[in-house]
Amino acid sequence: MEIKKVCVIGMGTMGSQIGIVCAKGGCETAMVDTSSALVERGMKNIQAFLKGQEKKGKIDQETREKLLSLITAGTDISDAVYNADLVIEAVFEDIEVKKETFKKMDEASRKDTILASNTSTLWIAEIGAATNRPEKCIGTHFLIPAALTPLVEVVRGPVTSDDTHKTIIDFLGKCGKETVTVADSPGFVINRLYLPMINEAFFALETGLASAEEIDRSCTKGLGYPLGPLAAADAFGLDILLACMKTFQRELGDKYRPCPLVVKLVKAGHLGRKTGRGVYDYSK
Ligand SMILES: NC(=O)c1ccc[n+]([C@@H]2O[C@H](COP(=O)([O-])OP(=O)(O)OC[C@H]3O[C@@H](n4cnc5c(N)ncnc54)[C@H](O)[C@@H]3O)[C@@H](O)[C@H]2O)c1
């Protein structure tokens, strides 16, 4: 099956960007969130991102208008899912919310529709088991910012069919994405490698190996990272880092113990950029 119509559930940080990716692939893209205010916020973010791309000369006006014409948005999940060849879920990283959403996606869509999750750390096996079609469930782990990052991790659940896998690889290729296929496991490959490294940077800071600035500068200037690990943690949220490390520790053992400094900062409400303070102070 060629994917021509996509539905994206959740118009937050990731969903809004994933919607743009689907439109870039030439697909009619129906987007959903839980309230009109959130739909409006999501659409504003999409419009602002595309306008910014036009200002930077990355796309022309005609392309921006064409992409926007492919995107519709609303609050009715049944309406949006109906007729979609592929539904991509990008709701909160909470297993119960994901299972509930997949149940609704399963009930409202055609029997041959593929159901994908953008989960960062949860099992596709568990999410797919909430449906009557686990063989058509798969992980598409887009990376932030999804519209610009070239790679998507494709996660096969234990019973994901070859046909589902191939259709998704073809679809992502059409959207201009490279893919890696990884096994269903906590954090897949990228978060499994990257988050423990960030956690280790907190241990380095806690034990006084170097200042936060020096640790980050070691990675940007020495290793060529676009952002140091501590600044990166502030960007996506220390609460998210802690939740992911806890999942790793629970599922994979104490090697993945969250650094006590991360726990302390989260308890203090210093979650990073979103609260104005994390490792660094953003209040000014
Ligand atoms: N933020 C990142 O850096 C990042 C990177 C890769 C993957 N992810 C994953 O992507 C997913 C979404 O993350 P995010 O950062 O976009 O979260 P977010 O909080 O920015 O957005 C989630 C959106 O989903 C909506 N939502 C919740 N329940 C819904 C429902 N039942 N129906 C419709 N909409 C619903 C919320 O209103 C919200 O707008 C998570 O699984 C996360 O782990 C996040």
The ligand as a Tripos MOL2 file, in Angstrom:
@<TRIPOS>MOLECULE
LIG
   44    48     1     0     0
SMALL
NO_CHARGES

@<TRIPOS>ATOM
      1 N1         10.0380   16.3570   22.8300 N.am      1 LIG1
      2 C1         11.0000   15.5950   22.3290 C.2       1 LIG1
      3 O1         12.1750   15.9760   22.2980 O.2       1 LIG1
      4 C2         10.6570   14.2300   21.7600 C.ar      1 LIG1
      5 C3         11.5490   13.6350   20.8560 C.ar      1 LIG1
      6 C4         11.2290   12.3840   20.3140 C.ar      1 LIG1
      7 C5         10.0450   11.7520   20.6830 C.ar      1 LIG1
      8 N2          9.2110   12.3580   21.5840 N.ar      1 LIG1
      9 C6          7.9610   11.6530   21.9230 C.3       1 LIG1
     10 O2          6.8990   12.2200   21.1810 O.3       1 LIG1
     11 C7          5.6770   12.1330   21.9400 C.3       1 LIG1
     12 C8          5.0790   13.5110   22.0780 C.3       1 LIG1
     13 O3          6.0080   14.3320   22.7470 O.3       1 LIG1
     14 P1          5.9250   15.9170   22.6840 P.3       1 LIG1
     15 O4          7.2250   16.4160   23.1770 O.co2     1 LIG1
     16 O5          5.3700   16.3530   21.3780 O.co2     1 LIG1
     17 O6          4.7920   16.1750   23.8120 O.3       1 LIG1
     18 P2          3.8890   17.4770   23.9850 P.3       1 LIG1
     19 O7          3.4570   17.4600   25.4080 O.co2     1 LIG1
     20 O8          4.5550   18.6860   23.4310 O.co2     1 LIG1
     21 O9          2.6200   17.1770   23.0290 O.3       1 LIG1
     22 C9          1.6950   16.1510   23.2590 C.3       1 LIG1
     23 C10         0.3840   16.6120   22.6490 C.3       1 LIG1
     24 O10        -0.5200   15.5010   22.6420 O.3       1 LIG1
     25 C11        -1.8090   16.0030   22.9540 C.3       1 LIG1
     26 N3         -2.6330   14.8920   23.4130 N.ar      1 LIG1
     27 C12        -2.5670   14.2260   24.5900 C.ar      1 LIG1
     28 N4         -3.5100   13.2530   24.6280 N.ar      1 LIG1
     29 C13        -4.1740   13.3220   23.4380 C.ar      1 LIG1
     30 C14        -5.2510   12.5990   22.8730 C.ar      1 LIG1
     31 N5         -5.8380   11.5930   23.5340 N.pl3     1 LIG1
     32 N6         -5.6910   12.9530   21.6410 N.ar      1 LIG1
     33 C15        -5.1080   13.9700   20.9550 C.ar      1 LIG1
     34 N7         -4.0740   14.6870   21.4550 N.ar      1 LIG1
     35 C16        -3.6160   14.3690   22.6730 C.ar      1 LIG1
     36 C17        -1.5390   17.0550   24.0100 C.3       1 LIG1
     37 O11        -2.6340   17.9330   24.1610 O.3       1 LIG1
     38 C18        -0.2980   17.7260   23.4560 C.3       1 LIG1
     39 O12        -0.5980   18.8110   22.5930 O.3       1 LIG1
     40 C19         6.0560   11.4630   23.2640 C.3       1 LIG1
     41 O13         5.8410   10.0980   23.1680 O.3       1 LIG1
     42 C20         7.5480   11.7710   23.3940 C.3       1 LIG1
     43 O14         8.2390   10.8480   24.1870 O.3       1 LIG1
     44 C21         9.4730   13.5730   22.1110 C.ar      1 LIG1
@<TRIPOS>BOND
     1     1     2 1
     2     2     3 2
     3     2     4 1
     4     4     5 ar
     5     4    44 ar
     6     5     6 ar
     7     6     7 ar
     8     7     8 ar
     9     8     9 1
    10     8    44 ar
    11     9    10 1
    12     9    42 1
    13    10    11 1
    14    11    12 1
    15    11    40 1
    16    12    13 1
    17    13    14 1
    18    14    15 2
    19    14    16 1
    20    14    17 1
    21    17    18 1
    22    18    19 2
    23    18    20 1
    24    18    21 1
    25    21    22 1
    26    22    23 1
    27    23    24 1
    28    23    38 1
    29    24    25 1
    30    25    26 1
    31    25    36 1
    32    26    27 ar
    33    26    35 ar
    34    27    28 ar
    35    28    29 ar
    36    29    30 ar
    37    29    35 ar
    38    30    31 1
    39    30    32 ar
    40    32    33 ar
    41    33    34 ar
    42    34    35 ar
    43    36    37 1
    44    36    38 1
    45    38    39 1
    46    40    41 1
    47    40    42 1
    48    42    43 1
@<TRIPOS>SUBSTRUCTURE
     1 LIG1         1 GROUP 0 **** ****
